[in-house]
Amino acid sequence: MPYILDADWVIQALAGRSKAVQTLKLLAPDGIAISWVTVGEIYEGALGFSQTEIRIAAFRQFLHPFRVLNLNDPIMERFAGIRSLLRRRGELISDFDILLGATALHHDLTVLTYNIRHLQRIPDLKLYRES
């Protein structure tokens, strides 16, 4: 499975944005994962709007085809190393983005994200670029 979803990509797909939906369909045969961190971000977003139950149900349905990846000690160690490096460089990004990057690096996955500007700060992280 070579890909992992960022929350912004999930939001675009759930909103029916054709580019995000079509890309997911195109890449699905290769395998797409999602982190529990991203799942938490999406739940938080759903709780901030009306019709929470409907939004959460739609998200749970959306999740079915994807493997949900856990955090573990090697990922957390990598997270700490990345966070320390970015702090020293004065390029710190959100902890959720760093956790996503650490998970992607640990599993050798390419991140599907629209947040290229922040995530490209993580060394060796592969980012999907739409053509």
C-alpha positions in Angstrom: 0.0 0.0 0.0 1.9 3.0 -1.2 -0.4 6.0 -0.1 -1.7 7.6 3.1 -4.4 10.3 3.3 -4.1 13.6 5.0 -7.2 15.2 6.6 -7.4 17.9 3.9 -7.7 15.2 1.2 -10.4 13.4 3.1 -12.3 16.7 3.5 -12.1 17.4 -0.2 -13.2 13.8 -1.1 -16.1 13.9 1.4 -17.2 17.2 -0.1 -17.4 15.5 -3.5 -14.5 17.5 -5.1 -14.1 15.7 -8.3 -10.3 15.9 -8.4 -9.9 14.3 -5.0 -12.5 11.7 -5.6 -11.1 10.7 -9.0 -7.5 10.5 -7.7 -8.7 8.2 -4.9 -10.4 5.9 -7.4 -7.3 5.9 -9.6 -4.9 5.1 -6.7 -7.2 2.7 -4.7 -5.9 -0.4 -6.5 -2.4 0.3 -5.3 -3.6 0.7 -1.7 -4.4 3.7 0.5 -4.1 3.9 4.2 -5.2 6.5 6.8 -3.7 7.2 10.2 -5.7 7.2 13.5 -4.4 10.8 13.8 -6.2 11.8 10.6 -9.3 10.0 11.8 -9.2 12.1 15.0 -8.8 15.3 13.0 -11.9 14.4 10.8 -14.0 13.6 13.9 -13.0 16.9 15.5 -14.1 18.7 12.3 -17.4 16.8 12.3 -18.1 17.8 15.9 -17.7 21.5 14.9 -20.7 21.5 12.6 -24.4 20.9 12.7 -25.6 17.4 11.7 -22.7 15.8 13.5 -24.2 12.3 13.4 -24.7 12.5 9.6 -21.2 13.8 9.1 -19.6 11.1 11.3 -21.7 8.4 9.5 -20.6 9.6 6.1 -17.0 9.6 7.3 -17.2 6.0 8.7 -18.6 4.9 5.4 -15.8 6.6 3.6 -13.2 4.8 5.8 -14.3 1.3 4.9 -11.9 0.7 2.0 -8.9 2.1 3.9 -6.5 0.4 6.3 -6.2 2.5 9.5 -2.6 2.6 10.8 -1.8 2.7 14.4 1.0 4.7 16.1 3.8 2.8 17.6 7.2 3.4 19.4 9.3 3.6 16.2 6.8 6.2 14.7 6.8 8.2 17.9 10.6 8.2 18.0 10.7 9.4 14.3 8.1 12.0 15.2 10.3 13.3 18.0 13.3 13.4 15.7 11.4 15.3 13.0 9.9 17.7 15.5 13.3 18.4 17.0 14.8 19.0 13.6 12.1 21.4 12.5 12.2 23.3 15.8 16.0 23.8 15.4 15.4 25.1 11.8 12.6 27.4 12.9 10.2 25.5 10.6 7.9 23.8 13.1 4.6 22.6 11.8 1.6 21.1 13.6 2.1 17.9 15.6 -0.6 16.2 13.6 1.3 16.9 10.3 4.5 15.6 11.9 2.8 12.5 13.1 1.3 11.9 9.6 4.8 12.4 8.1 6.4 10.0 10.6 3.8 7.4 9.9 4.3 7.8 6.2 8.1 7.5 6.5 7.8 4.5 8.8 5.6 2.6 6.3 7.2 4.0 3.2 4.0 5.7 2.0 3.4 8.7 -0.2 1.2 11.3 1.4 -2.0 12.5 -0.4 -2.2 16.1 0.8 -3.0 19.6 -0.4 -0.7 20.9 2.4 2.5 20.6 0.4 3.9 23.9 1.8 4.1 22.4 5.4 4.7 18.8 4.8 7.6 19.3 2.3 9.6 20.5 5.4 9.9 16.9 6.5 13.0 15.4 5.0 12.6 12.4 2.7 8.8 12.5 2.9 7.1 11.6 -0.4 4.2 13.8 -1.4 1.7 13.1 -4.1 1.6 15.8 -6.7 -1.4 16.0 -9.0 -0.5 16.3 -12.7 
